Amino acid sequence: MTGKQDDGLDRLSSPELHDLAVERAKRHADAKFLRDLMSMLPVAEAGAGDLAESEDEVSDAAAHFNDVRHSGRGEAAELLRPFYLQYLREHHVKAARS
């Protein structure tokens, strides 16, 4: 990360990035982030090879709310990793020091 201060986010796992981003969005009532995540989730699930889950997501919007909690797990989380990183960096969130 030449020329940038290390925010520690790249060292976090995709599930940790998900949790940090979703918790920040909930704390700040950031409905746009949650809506964007819900719209990206079916694509990530399809990319992860879970076509049945992706089709269910598209046909049943209510399922999105439950899936946001689980979108930080598995291959879909890896595909959503750039989205979480961008969101957290836009809001100047840093990883907790371990």
Long-range contacts (C-beta under 8 A, 24 or more apart in sequence): 7-88, 7-89, 7-92, 7-93, 7-94, 7-95, 8-94, 8-95, 8-96, 8-97, 9-85, 9-88, 9-89, 9-93, 9-94, 9-95, 10-85, 11-95, 12-95, 14-72, 14-77, 14-78, 14-80, 14-81, 14-84, 15-72, 15-73, 15-77, 16-72, 16-95, 17-72, 17-77, 17-81, 17-84, 17-85, 17-88, 18-71, 18-72, 18-73, 18-77, 18-80, 18-84, 19-72, 20-84, 20-88, 20-93, 20-95, 21-84, 21-87, 21-88, 21-93, 22-68, 22-69, 22-71, 22-72, 24-87, 24-88, 24-91, 24-93, 25-87, 28-91, 33-87, 34-68, 36-83, 37-68, 37-71, 37-80, 37-83, 38-64, 38-65, 38-67, 38-68, 40-80, 40-83, 41-67, 41-68, 41-71, 41-76, 41-80, 43-79, 44-71, 44-76, 44-77, 44-79, 44-80, 45-76, 47-75, 47-76, 47-79, 48-74, 48-75, 48-76, 48-78, 48-79, 49-75, 50-76
